[in-house]
Amino acid sequence: MNKVTLYTQPDCPPCKIVKMFFNEYHISYQEKDIKADSAAMKELTKKYGSFSTPTVIINGETIIGFEIEKMKRALSITD
C-alpha cells in the first residue's frame, strides 16, 4: 500500500487534476490544504522545501508540481 499525501490549496487547477488522476487509478491519499491548515503550510515549506501546490509525497518521495510521469513511476503505474 502506497503512502500518499497531497498538499493543495483552493483555486488550484493542477491540484484538481492530480485528485482526478488519483481517483481514476483508485489511489488513496491524504489531502492537506495549506490555506486552511497552517501546520500543513509549515510542513510543506520546512520539511519538503516546496512553496507551491500541488506537491505530492509518495512513499517519502517529493514530487513538486503536476508531474504525471513521476507520479506514475512512484506508484508503479504502467499503462
C-alpha positions in Angstrom: 0.0 0.0 0.0 1.4 3.4 -1.0 1.5 6.3 1.5 0.4 9.3 -0.5 0.0 12.9 0.8 -1.2 15.7 -1.5 -0.6 19.3 -0.5 -3.3 21.5 -2.1 -5.0 24.9 -1.9 -8.3 26.3 -3.1 -8.4 27.5 -6.7 -5.5 25.4 -7.8 -6.4 23.7 -11.2 -3.4 21.4 -11.2 -4.4 20.2 -7.7 -7.9 19.2 -9.1 -6.2 17.3 -11.9 -4.0 15.4 -9.5 -7.1 14.4 -7.5 -8.8 13.2 -10.6 -5.7 11.2 -11.5 -5.7 9.6 -8.1 -9.4 8.8 -8.3 -9.0 7.3 -11.8 -6.3 4.9 -10.5 -8.0 4.3 -7.1 -5.1 5.8 -5.2 -5.9 6.5 -1.5 -4.3 9.8 -0.4 -4.3 12.3 2.4 -5.1 15.8 1.4 -3.6 18.8 3.2 -5.0 22.2 2.4 -2.2 24.7 3.1 -4.6 27.7 3.2 -6.8 26.1 5.8 -4.1 24.4 7.8 -1.1 26.5 8.9 0.7 23.4 10.2 0.5 21.8 6.7 1.9 25.0 5.2 4.9 24.9 7.6 5.4 21.2 6.9 5.3 21.8 3.2 7.9 24.5 3.3 10.2 23.4 6.1 10.2 19.6 5.7 9.8 19.3 1.9 11.3 22.6 0.7 8.3 23.3 -1.5 6.5 26.6 -1.9 3.9 25.5 -4.5 0.9 23.2 -5.0 0.4 20.6 -5.9 3.1 18.9 -4.0 2.8 15.1 -3.7 4.7 12.9 -1.3 4.6 9.3 -2.3 6.3 6.8 0.0 8.7 9.6 1.1 9.5 10.8 -2.4 8.6 14.5 -3.0 7.1 15.5 -6.3 6.6 19.2 -6.8 4.1 20.4 -9.4 1.9 18.4 -11.8 4.4 15.7 -12.8 2.2 12.9 -14.0 5.0 10.6 -15.2 6.9 10.9 -11.9 3.8 10.1 -10.0 3.1 7.0 -12.2 6.7 5.8 -11.6 6.5 6.4 -7.9 3.2 4.5 -7.8 4.4 1.7 -10.2 1.6 2.5 -12.6 2.1 1.3 -16.1 -0.3 1.9 -19.0 
